[in-house]
Amino acid sequence: MKAITQDRYGSPEDLEFGEVAPPVPGDDEVLVRVHAAAVNALDWHVMRGDPYLARPMMGLRGPRAKIRGRDFAGRIESVGRNVQRFKAGDEVFGEADGAFAEYVAAPESVVAHKPARLTFEQAAAIPLAGNTALMGLRDLGQIQPGHRVLINGASGGVGTFAVQIAKAYGAEVTAVCSTKNIEQTRALGADHLVDYTKNDFTSGTARYDLIFDLVGNHSLTTLRRALTPAGKLVLSGGGVYRGGSVVGPMALMVTGMVVARFARWVDVLQVEQRAANLSTLGELAEAGKLTPVIDRTYPLSEAAAAIHYLETEHARAKVVITV
C-alpha cells in the first residue's frame, strides 16, 4: 500500500511517500480503507521529535510509529474476531497511528460510525480536535446552558469545534481570533468576537464562567482576573511555540498542573481516545450542530506539503489529506 513513512526525526523533506506492507488487524481491531486523513499539530511535533523532552514517549532516535498521521475516515475492509460493533463495508472515522496510508488498523475502542451527513474529508477532520474540544468544555469545563464561555484560539482546528460545541451546550460564546478569521468564526455561531490584534480580552471588564485556552499567550494570573469568582480555566495547548526547544509548549502545561493541585479554578486537559466521544460528536454533526471547517486539502502524495503548511502558515481550522 502507499503510505507516508519516516525513519528519523527531521523536516517535511525527511518524509517518504512509497510502498509498505499493509497492516494486519489484531483480534480487537478493524482494518480501514482510508479515504481521508487530517493533519494535526501532533504530526509535525512527531515529525521533528519536538519538544525533546517528549522523545522518550515518541521514540528516542526516531518515531516509534513509522507511518505518519492520526485522524482518519474510511470504510472497514475487515474486522478482528473479537470486534462486535462493526462489519466490513461500514463507513467509520477514528484516531490511530498510521493514518497517512491507504489502510490503517485501529482498535475498535477508538472508532465510530461516520455521520451520514458528512463527507469522508469532513469526518476525518473531527477525531483529535473534536475530542479535545468536547473533553475540554464538557468534562473539565463542566459547561452549562447560559455559561459565559471564552475560547482563546477560536479559529484553529480545536477552536472551530469548541465554538460550535459550546453553542450546542447552550453557552454564550466569546471567540478570540485574528482579523482575517472574524467572519468565519461569527458564522460558526459565536455571540461575541475579540480581535486579538486590536484588543486584549484580559484587559476588559468582561468576566467568564469558563475560559478554554488553546493558545497560552497569557499568564495564569492574567487569565484568573478574567474569570468570575467561581469560573474555571481549562488549558489545552500551552503556549505560542515555533519548535526547537527542550520543553516546548509543555512548560505552561506543567505550571498549570502544579497550580491545579492547590487551586480549583484551573485545570489542564489530558485527552483520552474514546469511541463514545466520537459518537457524541457524530450525533452533533447529524443534528446539524457541528460542521467541520476545512482550510485546505492535499492528496496523500503531498502530505509533507500539508504538514509544512500547518506548521508554518498558521492554518485556519483543519487541513485534510485525501487518499
Secondary structure, DSSP 8 states (H G I E B T S, - for coil): -EEEE-SSS--GGG-EEEE-------TTEEEEEEEEEEE-HHHHHHHHT-SGGGHHHH-SSS-SS-B---EEEEEEEEE-TT--S--TT-EEEEE-S--SBSEEEEEGGGEEE--TTS-HHHHHTSHHHHHHHHIIIIIIS---TT-EEEEETTTSHHHHHHHHHHHHTT-EEEEEE-GGGHHHHHHTT-SEEEETTT--GGGSS--EEEEEESS--S-HHHHHHTEEEEEEEEE-S-S---S-SSSTTHHHHHHHHHHHTT-TTEEE------HHHHHHHHHHHHTTS----EEEEEEGGGHHHHHHHHHHS---SEEEEE-
